Amino acid sequence: MARRTSPPFRADHVGSLLRPRRLLQAREDFAAGRISAADLRSVEDQEIPGAIRMQEQVGLQSATDGEFRRASWHMDFIYALGGVSKAPGNLAVKFHNAAGDIEFTPASIRVDSKLKINDTIFADAFTFLRSHVTTAVPKLTIPSPNMVHYRGGPASVDQSVYPDMEEFWADLAAAYADEVQRLNKLGCTYLQFDDTSLAYLNDPAQRAEIAGRGEDAEHMHLRYIKQINAAVKDKPADMAITTHLCRGNFRSSWAASGGYDFVAETLFSELAVDGFFLEYDDERSGGFEPLRLLPKGPKQVVLGLVTTKRGALESKDELKRRIEAAAQFAPLEQLCLSPQCGFSSTFEGNDLTHDEQWAKLELIVETAREVWG
């Protein structure tokens, strides 16, 4: 089978990497006022090239900056959107793990003026990444437009700014469309929209929460798919855009359960992206049956079979068996392999070591090479 030369790749990854200890210390020192923003930036600049080299050395065809400059995978971007500000109080998202529950509590958000892009978000970060890759395609990850709505809901939108929510949706899509064009002008040809909403909506408990705030939970995924499509409708021909559907990833914990059945038909047939990164690392993700709804053609499904939540290395033979099982529902040539999520969706990171992280990425590359050639 021919090697893929455009994203997503047969062996790929979601984006975030464990932060080096030195960077974690610098972030702590900055928060305590012991060093300046410029000092923190200097440490980031020194640590990111090493992470890029490691991605290339294990054989990945794409490389990110590990999201080393962010506190979380999505809130840094959302707070940088024109029209969004931090609000008093905190958002509280409950996560689960074998030991119990923990909470992710970023500052609340408020849409208090018209949504727009003032300055290209993550422009400097991407430019730095692009200047340091040698063999890999530089990949940038940003939260999908849905996350601006899903995190706060309609209560976070100032009704004096958007008395009609349709205006909110239109401006949100336009802002993202602007960002896509701006990033492409910087040389970005691989962009990923990270999205928990479309995965969370498979969970009846999550849909109950949406209904509880007065929204149409049974059809929310249709709105969200429409929003992404509006954001990418004019995407440049040389840019590949993927989406990653996540059920929550915070310090090796998760927030939602459920297979992809609820959203699969519309997701695969209507979402206008080049690839779908799907979590498939445990029973919470359901079976491969929804993949039968993937239309034959260029769209790829990237199977997240390797967990980032634990350090134990998966069996290559078991990964091959699971890829074979998925290929009963979707053509093998439309499948790829990746971790189920990032290794460090927030700066704290998941419960595994740096060596375990790199071993997992190397395993993905080796397995993909043996399966697809």
C-alpha positions in Angstrom: 0.0 0.0 0.0 1.4 3.4 -1.0 2.8 5.6 1.8 0.6 8.6 2.5 2.2 11.9 1.5 -0.6 14.1 2.9 -2.2 14.3 6.3 -3.4 12.4 8.2 -0.5 9.9 8.0 -0.6 6.2 8.6 1.3 6.8 11.9 0.2 10.1 13.4 -0.4 11.7 16.8 -2.9 14.0 18.3 -0.5 16.8 19.4 0.3 17.5 23.0 3.4 16.0 24.7 4.5 15.7 28.3 6.2 19.0 29.4 9.9 18.7 30.4 10.6 19.2 34.1 12.5 22.4 33.4 9.5 23.8 31.5 7.1 22.9 34.3 9.4 24.6 36.8 9.6 27.7 34.6 5.8 27.9 34.4 5.6 27.6 38.2 8.1 30.3 38.6 6.3 32.6 36.2 3.0 32.0 38.1 4.7 32.9 41.3 6.2 36.1 39.9 9.8 34.8 40.2 10.5 35.1 36.4 9.2 37.2 33.6 7.1 36.3 30.6 10.2 36.7 28.5 12.1 34.3 30.7 9.3 31.7 30.3 9.3 32.2 26.6 13.1 31.6 26.5 12.7 28.2 28.2 9.9 27.3 25.8 12.2 28.2 22.9 14.9 26.0 24.3 12.7 23.0 25.0 10.5 22.8 21.9 13.3 22.0 19.3 14.2 18.9 21.3 10.6 17.7 21.2 10.4 18.3 17.5 13.6 16.3 16.9 12.3 13.4 19.0 9.1 13.2 16.9 11.1 13.1 13.7 13.6 10.5 15.2 10.8 8.0 16.1 9.6 8.3 12.5 6.5 10.5 12.6 5.7 12.4 9.4 4.1 15.2 11.4 5.4 17.2 14.3 3.9 19.7 16.8 5.5 21.9 19.4 3.9 19.6 22.0 1.6 22.5 22.9 4.4 23.5 25.3 3.4 27.2 25.2 -0.2 26.4 26.5 -1.7 25.8 29.9 -4.5 23.8 28.2 -5.3 22.4 24.8 -8.2 24.9 24.2 -8.6 27.7 26.7 -5.5 29.6 25.6 -6.9 29.8 22.1 -10.5 30.7 23.3 -9.3 33.5 25.5 -7.3 34.9 22.6 -10.5 35.2 20.4 -11.6 38.8 19.9 -14.9 39.1 21.8 -14.1 36.5 24.5 -12.9 37.5 28.0 -12.3 35.7 31.2 -15.2 36.0 33.6 -15.4 35.8 37.4 -15.6 32.3 38.8 -14.6 29.0 37.3 -15.9 26.5 34.9 -16.0 23.1 36.6 -15.6 19.9 34.5 -15.7 16.6 36.4 -13.3 13.9 35.3 -13.2 10.3 36.3 -10.4 7.7 36.9 -10.0 4.5 38.8 -9.3 6.3 42.0 -12.2 8.7 41.9 -13.1 12.0 40.5 -11.2 15.2 39.9 -12.1 18.6 38.5 -10.7 20.8 35.7 -11.5 24.4 36.7 -10.4 27.0 34.2 -11.7 30.6 34.5 -15.2 31.1 33.1 -15.7 32.7 29.7 -17.8 35.6 28.6 -18.7 36.6 25.0 -19.0 40.3 25.7 -18.4 41.8 22.2 -18.5 40.7 18.6 -16.4 37.6 17.8 -13.4 38.2 15.5 -9.7 37.5 15.0 -7.7 40.5 16.1 -4.3 38.9 15.6 -3.6 35.5 14.2 -3.8 33.2 17.2 -0.7 31.0 17.8 1.1 32.7 14.8 4.4 33.0 16.6 4.1 29.4 17.9 3.5 28.0 14.5 6.2 30.1 12.8 8.7 28.8 15.4 7.6 25.2 14.9 7.9 25.6 11.1 11.4 27.0 11.4 12.6 24.0 13.4 11.1 20.9 11.6 13.4 19.2 9.1 11.6 16.1 7.8 8.2 16.3 9.3 5.1 18.4 8.3 4.5 21.0 11.0 1.1 20.4 12.5 -1.0 23.0 14.5 -3.8 22.0 16.8 -6.6 24.4 17.8 -9.9 23.9 19.6 -12.9 23.5 17.2 -15.4 26.4 17.1 -17.8 24.3 19.0 -15.8 24.5 22.1 -16.5 28.3 22.4 -20.2 27.3 22.8 -20.0 24.0 24.6 -17.8 25.2 27.5 -20.1 28.1 28.6 -23.4 27.5 26.7 -25.8 30.4 25.8 -25.5 31.7 29.4 -21.9 32.8 28.6 -23.1 35.0 25.6 -24.1 38.6 26.4 -27.6 39.0 25.0 -27.0 42.7 24.4 -24.2 41.7 22.0 -26.0 38.8 20.4 -29.7 39.0 21.0 -30.1 36.4 18.2 -27.9 33.3 18.6 -27.8 32.9 14.9 -25.6 36.0 14.7 -23.3 34.4 17.3 -22.9 31.3 15.2 -22.3 33.3 12.0 -19.6 35.4 13.6 -18.0 32.4 15.3 -17.7 30.6 11.9 -16.4 33.8 10.2 -13.7 34.2 12.9 -12.5 30.7 12.5 -12.6 30.9 8.7 -10.4 34.0 9.0 -8.0 32.2 11.3 -7.7 29.3 8.8 -6.8 31.6 6.0 -4.3 33.5 8.2 -2.6 30.3 9.3 -2.3 29.1 5.7 -0.5 32.3 4.8 2.0 31.5 7.4 2.6 28.1 5.7 0.3 25.9 7.8 -0.8 22.9 5.7 -1.8 20.6 8.5 -4.4 22.0 10.9 -6.4 20.0 13.5 -9.7 21.0 15.2 -9.7 19.4 18.6 -13.3 18.8 19.8 -14.8 17.1 22.8 -18.4 18.2 22.1 -19.1 15.7 19.3 -17.7 12.9 21.4 -19.4 14.0 24.6 -22.8 14.1 22.8 -22.6 10.3 22.5 -23.0 10.1 26.2 -26.7 10.2 27.4 -25.5 11.9 30.7 -23.8 14.7 28.7 -26.9 15.2 26.5 -29.0 15.4 29.7 -26.8 18.3 30.9 -27.2 20.1 27.6 -31.0 19.6 27.8 -30.9 20.9 31.3 -29.6 24.3 30.2 -32.5 24.6 27.7 -30.9 23.4 24.5 -31.8 20.8 21.9 -29.4 18.0 22.9 -30.7 15.5 20.4 -29.8 17.7 17.5 -26.8 19.7 18.9 -24.3 17.6 16.9 -26.0 18.8 13.7 -25.4 22.4 14.7 -21.8 21.7 15.6 -21.0 19.9 12.3 -22.5 22.8 10.5 -20.2 25.2 12.4 -17.1 23.3 11.5 -18.1 23.1 7.9 -18.7 26.9 7.8 -15.3 27.4 9.2 -13.5 25.3 6.6 -15.7 25.9 3.5 -13.0 28.0 1.9 -10.0 26.1 3.2 -7.0 26.4 0.9 -6.3 23.5 -1.5 -2.9 22.8 0.1 -4.2 22.6 3.7 -5.4 19.3 5.3 -7.8 19.7 8.2 -8.6 16.9 10.6 -10.7 16.7 13.8 -10.0 14.9 17.0 -13.0 13.6 18.9 -12.1 13.3 22.6 -14.1 12.2 25.7 -11.9 14.2 28.0 -8.2 13.9 28.9 -7.0 15.5 32.1 -4.3 14.0 34.3 -5.1 10.5 33.0 -8.8 11.0 33.6 -11.9 11.1 31.4 -15.2 12.9 31.3 -17.6 11.0 29.0 -18.4 7.5 27.7 -20.2 6.0 24.8 -19.6 4.8 21.3 -19.8 6.9 18.2 -23.2 5.6 17.2 -25.2 8.8 18.0 -23.2 11.1 15.8 -21.6 8.7 13.3 -24.0 8.9 10.3 -23.9 12.7 10.0 -20.3 13.0 11.2 -18.8 10.7 8.6 -21.0 11.7 5.7 -21.3 15.5 6.2 -18.3 16.8 8.3 -16.0 18.3 5.6 -12.6 17.3 7.0 -9.8 15.1 5.7 -9.6 12.9 8.7 -11.1 11.8 12.0 -8.9 11.1 15.0 -11.1 8.7 17.1 -10.5 7.4 20.6 -10.5 3.6 20.7 -8.3 2.7 23.6 -10.9 1.1 25.9 -14.5 -0.1 26.3 -15.8 3.4 26.9 -15.2 4.1 23.2 -17.6 1.4 22.0 -17.0 -0.8 19.0 -15.9 -0.3 15.4 -19.4 -0.8 14.0 -20.0 2.9 13.3 -17.1 2.9 10.9 -19.4 1.2 8.4 -20.9 4.6 7.8 -17.6 6.1 6.6 -18.1 6.9 2.9 -15.6 5.3 0.5 -13.2 7.9 -0.7 -10.3 10.1 0.6 -11.5 10.6 4.2 -9.3 8.8 6.7 -10.1 7.5 10.2 -7.2 7.6 12.5 -7.7 4.8 15.1 -6.6 5.9 18.6 -5.8 2.4 19.8 -2.8 3.4 21.9 -3.7 5.0 25.2 -2.0 8.0 26.6 -3.5 7.6 30.0 -1.2 4.8 31.2 2.4 4.0 30.6 2.1 0.2 30.0 3.1 -0.5 26.3 0.5 -2.1 24.1 1.2 -5.4 22.3 2.0 -4.9 18.6 0.1 -8.1 17.8 -3.0 -6.9 19.6 -2.9 -3.5 17.8 -2.7 -5.4 14.5 -5.7 -7.5 15.5 -7.7 -4.4 16.4 -6.8 -2.8 13.1 -8.0 -5.9 11.3 -11.2 -5.8 13.3 -11.8 -2.2 12.3 -11.1 -3.1 8.7 -14.2 -5.3 8.7 -16.2 -2.1 8.7 -14.0 0.5 6.8 -11.4 -0.1 4.1 -7.9 -0.6 5.4 -6.7 2.1 3.0 -8.9 4.6 4.8 -7.5 3.7 8.3 -4.4 5.1 10.1 -3.0 4.7 13.7 -2.4 7.1 16.5 -2.6 7.5 20.3 -6.1 8.0 21.6 -5.4 11.5 22.7 -2.6 13.9 23.5 -0.2 13.0 26.3 -0.6 16.4 28.1 -3.9 18.1 27.3 -3.1 20.4 30.1 0.4 21.4 31.3 0.2 18.9 34.2 0.2 15.9 31.8 -0.9 12.3 32.1 0.4 9.7 34.5 3.3 8.2 32.4 7.0 8.9 31.9 8.7 10.6 29.0 10.3 7.3 28.0 6.9 5.6 28.0 5.5 8.4 25.8 8.3 8.0 23.2 8.0 4.2 23.3 4.3 4.5 22.5 4.9 6.8 19.5 7.7 4.5 18.2 5.4 1.5 18.5 2.7 3.3 16.5 5.3 4.1 13.7 6.5 0.4 13.7 3.0 -1.0 13.7 1.8 1.2 10.9 4.8 0.4 8.8 4.1 -3.3 9.2 0.4 -3.0 8.5 0.4 -0.5 5.6 3.9 -0.9 4.3 
